[in-house]
Amino acid sequence: MNATLEPNRAIVVKRRVFWGAALSIGALVLWTIIGPEAAGHVLSVVTLWIGRWFGWFYILLGTATVVFVFYIALSRYGDIRLSSSDSRPEYSNLAWASMLFAAGIGTDILFFSVAEPVSQFMKPPQGTPQSVTAAEQAPVWAIFHYGITGWAMYALMGLALGYFAYRRGRPIAARTALEPIFGEKRMAGIFGDIVDIAAILGAVFGVVTTLGIGVVQINVGLEIMFGIQRGLATQTVLIFVAVLMAIISAVSGVSRGIRILSQINVIAAIALVGWVLATGRPEFLMNAMVSNIGDLVAYFPQMTMDTMAYSDVEIWKNAWTLFFWAWWVAWASFVGMFLARISRGRTIRQFVFGVMTIPFLYVVMWISIFGNRAIDYILRADDGPEFARITLNTPELGFYHLLQQVPGGTAIVLLATAVGFLFYVTSADSGALVVANLCSVLPSPTTDARPWLRVFWASLTGVLTVGMLFVGGIPALQSATVIMGLPFAFVIALTMVGFYKEISRDRKTMKARSVTYSLGIGSLAATSFSQNASWKERLAQLFGTVTPQQAQNYLDRVVRQALEALATEIAKQGAYSAVVSGDDNYVYPETDRVVYDHLTLHITGTQGDFYYRTISIDGPAMVYGTQIPTENDRSTRIEVQTSLDEEPYDIMGYSAEAIICDVINQFERFMRDNGSGEF
């Protein structure tokens, strides 16, 4: 395995990826500025074409992703950890749940929590407008578009990125998940660059759409509060402010402060929705929420596969379902990277159910409360029809118009504007960071790209947002998202194939290893340097720790003896083999571990090169019972990595005979996997 993760290695910009993505987006920016009318027309035509010819693909992809992630979680693969098998979660359950909860909130949900339910109530895709059925279905459509399918796409990319980074030691990049299908060499070339460019284009337009919707929404709040006129000029200034704050965050290290503000903002957002619930008709809103959840569960199978082929609602489908699915696709690598970073050590089952439930609870709460209150207002208030007309014609006004009817309206509008602005700023900041990371080779999954790269992408994203608003506002942003999400949609489909192929092999490896032990290989491995250690000595060593010096002595006296003896016998069979010290090819992906030494057996043959690499690694020790873990609780392992590119495992304490048997087992599997029983 040619691993590329090393804590001390320099951050490298993937030049072809960077220039390919930057020039593509730069050309689009120039096009929107030079010919906005032509750009708007082309966007509309291409969106209709994609809806007609690839609408089924978007819908099938969404359904397949939901089925896939739940299957992986509920199957035997669910026990696999997003790291080595002996690792444990980096964050507590409460801290992890809090971060997942915050991931479900953004400035765009302020816009759609009122705009979509009102639109679906007044102009449903099927059925009678403004009927009881339309009122029941309208919030469900909004929850459907914001819910399970999108988070399944996020979960898929988070699983793939986290698995390959933390368990396989591969770079945290979109192309990595496709290596099991096309091979490392091909994915390291132009084909891999195209995949990464598709991920970047999708992420950029996902962020641009969110920023565009957010800035239009915030502009309304500022107009209500301070009389600042709505329009492109004000929106351009707001975009400039967001870009400036993202740049300051990148170059001054105040990103931690922005994260703290984001956490405070989550609390403020919950307080806002709680106030809307308490000051409305809470008994109706709670009943409606439960009903919405029930309807979603009952109708989800039909909704998720409904291409509406027998209805003349192509414009509706493009504006809603296809737009949302493309938007989720565009954001998948963005949010997936965040989810992977905070979930190291979690099992696949924990990860999937956490990602699929915790953010979704917030989505249901927010959309159901705001959406049902908006519909209730239309049905019961004297100016309800006027509110509906305003929301349909100018969707960004609907949210604030509803808030103005809530007790304490002025203060609530101010709070909502502040909440929206902070979510807007954090989206710009994190968006620039993720895009910069996507076009860099990072030493470890916890390392970020260079500040200048973040500044560049923050600036280019801001300019593109202005250009898209200039072309046609929110409809133009929606069209661009549907178009730019399509290439990465194919990547997501392939990611399912590559990820499944890899975890299937992982599971077979674990099974093969257990068979190896059952055949007696494990019993040959005494847990002291003597083959005759008693069970008490073995148990004592299991609960003890190994110092780096003890491990080094074991590597020199036992492992080297075994590998050199085996190399001598292999040479007698006419094959070339050698034992090499200090091989730097392998780098352990986890930054909390220190690599001390390597000792590798190489065997060269016509079927390819086989290696059995042993690595002396110091890391945190397992602590049991009532012991309190400290920074000094560390132990050294002798981990093995072979040409089979599987999870490392510990052989510390194996006898020389057991090591030889283990090498032969792995070598035999290598020859079998390469289609030959001879070497």
N, C-alpha and C positions, 0 to 999 in steps of 0.2 A: 504494500500500500504506500503510495507516495503522499503521505499526509502533508498538509500545508498549514496546520495550526501550531504555532509556537509563540509563547508569550513574549519572547525577546526579539522576534523577527520584525523587520520594518513593515509599515503599512504601505501597500503597493496599489496604485491606481490601475485598474484594468483599462488600458488606453483605448483599445478598440471599442469596448463597451461604452466608455465615457464619451468618446467622440461620436460614436454612432447615435447614442441617445441625445446628446447635446445638439448635434447638427440637425437631427430630425425635428426636435422641439423648436430649435431656433428658426428653421424653415417655416414651421407652422405659425410661429409668432409673427414673422414677416408677412406671411400670407394674410393673417387676420388684420394686420394694420394696413397693408397696401390695398387689399380687395375684400373688405368685410362683407359686402353683399354677395359676391361670388362664393366666398367661403361659407357663408350661411346657407346658400342654395345647395352647394355640394354636400354639406353636412346633412341636410334634410334628405336629399336624394339617396345618399349612401346609407343613412339610417333606415329608410324604408326598404331598401334592397336587402340589408342585413336582416331586418325583421321578417321579410318574406322568405328568404332562403336559409337563414341560420337561426330563426326564432325557436324552431324545434330543438336545435342543438343547445342553446342556452337553457331551455326548460329541462331537457333531458339531463344536461350536465348538473343542474341544481339538484334534481331528484337523485341522480346517481351518487352525488357527493354525500347527501344525507344518509342514504342507505349504506354507503361505504364506511363512513366514520362510525356509525352505530354498530355495524357488523364487526369492525376491528375492535371496538371497545368491549363488545359482549362476547367475542370469541376467545379462544385460548391466547391470542396475541395481546389481549388486554393487560396481561401481567408484565409485559416487557416494559422496562424503564427507559426513560429518555436520558440515559446515561449508563454507566456501568451498573451491573446487577447489584453490586453492594453499596451503591450510593443511595442517599436519601434526599428528600426535597430541600432546596436551598432556602425557601421561605416557609413560615408557618402556614397552617391552613387558613387562619384568619387574614394574615397579610396577603396571601395569594388570592383569596376570595375578594378582598378589597380592591386589588389591582384589576382583577377580572371585571368587577362591577364597574369600575371607572372606565374600562375599555368600551363599555356599551353606550357611553354618553358622548355626544358631540353636538356642535351648534346646529347641524342639519336636522336633528330630531325636533328642535323647536319649530322648524318650518313645516315638516311633514306631519307632525302630530295633530295639527289642525287642518292643514291644507288637503291631505289625502282623505281623511274620513268625510270631510264636507264634500269633496269632489265625488267620492264614491256614492255618497248619499244622494246628491243632486243628479249625477250622471253615471249610474252604475253600468258595468259592462253588459249585464243581462238583468232582466226583470224590470219592474216599474219604478221610476224615480220617486223619491220622497215617500215611499211606502214603508210600512213596518218592517218588511223583509229587507228593504234597502238600508234602513236604520240599523238593523241587526248585523248586516253583512259589512257595512262600511268600515267600522273599526277593525273587523277581522281581516279585511283585505290589507289594511295598513300594517297590522301586526304580522301578517303573513309576509309582506314585502320586507319588513324590518327584522324578521325573526330567524327561524330555525335554519332555513336554507343558507342564508348568508353566513351565519355563525358556523355552519358545517364547512363552508369553504375556508373560513379562517382557521378552524380546527385542523383541517387537512394540511394546509400549508404550515401551520405551527408544528404539527406532528412531524412532517417530513423534514423541515429545517432543524428542529430540535433533535430528532433521531440521528440524522446524518452528522450533525455537528458534535453532539455529546456522546454518542455511542459509536460512531464510526470515525470521528476525528477529521471530518471533511469540512470544507469552508461552508459558512452559513450563506448559501446562495441558491437561487432558483434552479440553476443548472445541475446542482448536486443530486437532486432527487431523480434526475433522468439518467444518471450514470449506470444504474443496474440494467437499463434497457439498451443504451447505445455505447456504453463503455467509457472509461475515464479519458482515454486518448481523444476520442471524438468530441466529448463534452469539454475538453480543455482547449479545443480549437474554435473555429468560426461558428460551428453549430451551437456550442455552448454560449458564445458571445451573443448570438441571436436570441437565445432564450433569456439571457440576462437583460438584453435591450427591451424585449417584450415586457419583462417584469417592471423595468424602470418606466417605460411609456405608460403602462397601466397604472402604476403607483402615482406618477406625476398627474395624470388626468383624474385619477380618483381624488387626489389632494386638491387639484384645481377646482373640481366640481364642488367639493365641500367648502373651499374658501369662497367660491363665487356665490353659493347659496347663503353662506354665513354672512358675507359682507352686505348682501342685499337685505338680509334680515336685520342686521345690526343698524343699518342705515335708517330703517323704519323706526327703530327704538330711539335713535338720536333725534330724528325729526319730531317725534312725539314729545320727547323730554326737553330738547333745547332748540327746536325749530330749525335744525340743520337740514337744508333741502336735500331731498332724495335725488340721486342721479349719478352718472358715471364719474363726475369729478370728485364727489364725496367718497364714492366707493374706491376710487383710485388712491385717495389719501389713506383710507383705512387699510387697503392692501399694503401700501408703503409702510405704514406703522407696524403691521404684522411682520413684514419682511425685515424691517429694522430690528425688531425685538428678537427675531430668529437669529439675525447676524450677531447681535450683542450676546445672545446665549452661546453661540458657537465660539466666539473669540474671547469672551471674558470669564467663562466658567460659571455663569449664573443659572445654568440649566437646572440645578438643584432647586433654586428658588422658584423657577417656573413650575417644576413638578409639585412643590409644596402648594403653590397657588392653585394648581389643578386639583389637588386633593381637597382643598378648602372649597373649591368650586363644586365638587361633587356633592358636598354637604349642602351647599346653597341650592343646588338644583333639586335635591330631595326635599328641602324645605319649601321650595317654590311649588312643586307638584302636590305636596302635602297641604299647602294653603288653598290651592285650587280645589282639592278634594273636600276640605273641611268647610269651605265657604259656599260650596254648591249644594247639591242634594246628595249627601254622602251615601244615603241608603240606596238611591237609584244608581249612583256611580259604582258602588261595590257590587250590586246585583248585576249590573251591566258587564263589569269586569269578569265575574265568574262565568256569565253567559258567553262572553267573547272567547274565553279560554276553552269552554266546552265546544263551541262551534268550530274553533280552530282545530281541535283534536279530531272532531267528527269529520270535517270536510277537508283536512289537509291532504290526504291521498288524492282526492279529486282535484284540488286546487293546484297541487305541485306538478301534475301531469297535464293540466288543461291548456292546450295550445289554442283553444277557441277556434278551431278549424271550421266549425259550422256557423260561426257568427261573424258578422261584418264589423269587427272591432279591432282592426289592425292598428289603427292610430292609438287606441286605448292601450293595447298590448305593448306597443313600442314605448309609449310614454310612461308606463308603470312597470309591469313585470320585467320586460327586457331591460329597461333602464336600470332597475334595482339589481337584477342579476349581474349585469355588466359592471355596475358600480361595486358590488361585492367582489367580483372577480378582480377588478382593478386594485382594490384595497387589500386583497388576500395576502400578497407577499409582505405588504406594509405591516398589517396587524399580526400576521403569522410570525414575523420576526420578533415582535414584542412578546407574543405569547410563548414562543420558544425560549426567549431569554429568562422569563420569570418562572419557567416550569421545569427546569433541570432537576432530575431526580424523581419526578412524578411518573407513575405508571401511565400507560396509554389509556387505561380505563378511567383513572382519576382525571387525566387531562381532558378527555372528551366530555365526560359528564359535567366537569366544572365549567368548561368553555360553553357548552350547549345549554346550560341552565342558569348560571349566575347572571351574565349580562342580559339574557332573555327575560329574566324576571323584571329587570328595570324597564326594558322595552315595553313589556306588557303593561306595567304600571303606568308609565308615562303616556303611551298612546291611548290606552283605554280611558284614562281619566280625562285627558285633554280632548280626545276625539269624541267621547260620549257627552262631555259637557258642551262641546260645540254643537253637536246634533240636537241636544236637549234645548239649547238656546234658540236654534232655528225653529224648533217646533213650538216653544212656549213663549218666547219674547215677541213683543209687538214689532220690533225691528229685525226679527229673525230672518225674514226673506232678504232684507237689505244686507245683513251680515253675510248670508250665503252668496249673494251676488258679488259683494266685494271680494270675498275669499276666492271665488271662482275666477274672477277677472284679474285680481292682483293677489296671488296666494300669500305673499310675504306680509300682507296687511292683516290676514285672518288671525294669526296668533296674537298680535298686539291688540286687535279690536276686541278679542275675547277677554284678554287680561284687563282691559279698561272697564269691563263690566264686573270685575271681581272687587270686593271690598278692599280698600287701600290700594286702589288701582295705580296711582302715580308711583308709589313706593314699589309695587309689584313690577311695574313696567321697568323701573330703574334696575331692580334686582335681575330681571330677565335679560336686560341689555348687558349688564355686567357679566352675567353667567355666559351669555352667548359670546361676548368679546373674549373672555378668558379661554373658552373652548376654541375659539377661532385662532387665537395666538398660539396655543399649544399645538393645534393641528399644523400650523405653518412651521413651527419649530421642529416637531417630531417628523413631519413630512420631509423636510430638508435633510434631517439626520438619516432617515431610512434610505432615501434615494442615494445619498452619498455613500452609505454602507454597501448598497447594492452594486455600485460600480468600483468597489475596492476589494482587494484581497486582505482580509483582516487576520492578525495573528491568533486571535481567539474569539469565540462568540460574544465575549463581553467587551471587546474593544470597539471603539467607534472610529469613523473615518476622520481624516484631517480637517481642521476647521475651515481652511480655504475652500474645500470641496462643499462643505455645508453652506457656506456663504454663496457660492456659485449657484447651487440648486435652489436655495431660498430666493435668490434674485430672479432666476429664470422662471421659477414657478409663479412668482408674483407678476412678472411681465405677461406670462401666458394667461393668467387669470384675467388681467385687464383686457387682453386681446379678445378672449372668448366673450367677456361681457360686452365688448364693443361690437362683436359680430351679431349677437342676438340674445344676450342675457342668459337666464336659466335654461330656456329650451335649447340654446346652442351648446351649453355645458352638458346637458343630458344627451344630446346627439353625439357629441365628441366622446363621451364615456362609452356609449354603446359600440362605437367604432373601435376605439383604442383598447377596449376590454377583450375584443374578439381574439387577437393573437394569443393573449395569455390564457384565455379560456381553454385553448388546445393544450397549453402547458399544464394546466390543472388536471385535465383528463389524463395526460401522460404521467403526471405525478402520482395519481392513484395506482397506475400500473407499476411504476418503478418502486414506490414505497411498499406495495404488497409483495413484490418479488423479493425485496430485501428482507422484510420481516419474516417472510416464509423461510428464507435461508437461515435467518437468525434462529428461528424456532427449531429447524432441523439440526442446527449446530448444537443447541442446548440439549436436544434429545440424544444426539450422537455422543455428546460428552457424558451424559448420564449412563449411556450404554457402556462407554469406555470404563467408567468407574465400576459398573456392575460386573464387568468381566475381570475385575481384579486390578486394574491399573491403579485405581485410587488407593487400594489397600497396600500396594507396594510403596506408596509414598509416605514414609514415616515422617512425622512432623518434628523430628529433630534430625541432626546430621547423621544419626545412627539408624540403621535399618531395624535395630532391635529395641527401639524405644518402647516403654510400657505405655498402656493406655492413660495412666495418670500423667506421665510426662507429656504425652500428646495433648491432653486436655489442658494442662497448665500452659502450654505454649499457645494454644488457641486463644486463651484469655490474656495472654501476655502480649508484649510488643517486640518487634524486631528492630534493632538499630541499623543505621546505614552501614556501619562497619561489619556487623554480623552478616548482613545481606551480601556485602562485597566478598567476605570470606567464603560464603556459601557459593557465590557465583564463580569464584576462582577455583575452589577445591572440589566442588561436586558437579556443577553445571558444565564447566569447561572440560572436566574429565570425561563426562558422558558424551558431550558433543564431539570431542576429538576422537574418542574411541569409535563412535559411529561413523565419523568422516573417514577413518582408516579402513573400516569394513566396506564402506561405499566405494572407496577407491579400488579395492580388490575386485569389485563387481564391474569395473571399467568406466565408472562415472566420475566426473570431476566434482569435488566438494571441498569446502574450506570453512574454517572457523575464524570469524573476524571479530575483533574487539572494537568498541567505540563507534559502531555504525550510527551515523547521524540521520539516516533516512527517516526513522520513525520519531515522531514527536507526540507526546501525550497531550490530548486536547484539553484536559481540565487544568485550569491555571492554579488550583490550590495544591498541585502535586509537583514535586521536584524530581527530575530525572537525573540519576547519578551515573549510570553506566549501561552499556549495551554489550551483548555477546550474541553473535548470530552465526548459525550454520547455513551456508549457501550450498545448494545442489543445482548444477547446471545440466540441462538435457534438451532433447529435441522438442519435448512437450511444453517447454517453458522453464523458467527458473523458479525453484522452490526455496523458500527461506523459513527458518524457525528462529525468530528473534526473541531473546530474553532481555528484559529491561528492569533494572533496579530502580524502583520508584518509591519515594517517600511521600506519604500523605496522611490525612486525618485517620486516626484509629477508631474502630468501633468501640463504644462504651456501653456497658450493660448494667442492669440492676439499678442500685441507688447511687452509682458513681456520677459525679457531675463532670461533664466534659470540659476540658480546658484547651488552650492553644498548644500545650505541651503534649497532649495525647495524640502522638503520631507514631506510625509504624511503617516499616518498609516492606514492600512486596516484590516478588520476582514475577513479573507479568510476561505472558507469552503473546506474541503476534505472529501469525503465519501468512503465507501467500494466499490462504483462503479468505483473508480480509474479514475476519470475524471479531467478535468482542474479545478483548484481552481477558486472560484468566491467570490466577495465581498458582505457581508451582513451588512456592517457598517451602522447603522441607522435603520435597520429593527425594527419594534415593536416586542414585545414578541409573540404576536399572529401570526405575519407573520413568525417568526422563527419556531414556532411550525408547521405551515402549510408546510413550506419548508422541515422540517425534515420528516413529514409524507409522503410528495410527494416522497422524496428520498428513504424512507423506503419501500414504496409501489413498486417503480421501482426495488429495490433490491430483493424483494420477487418474483416479476414477472420474473426477469432475472434468478433467481435461480429455476424457474420452479414450483413455488407454490404460492398460494394465502394465505397460512397459514404459521404461524411461530412457 
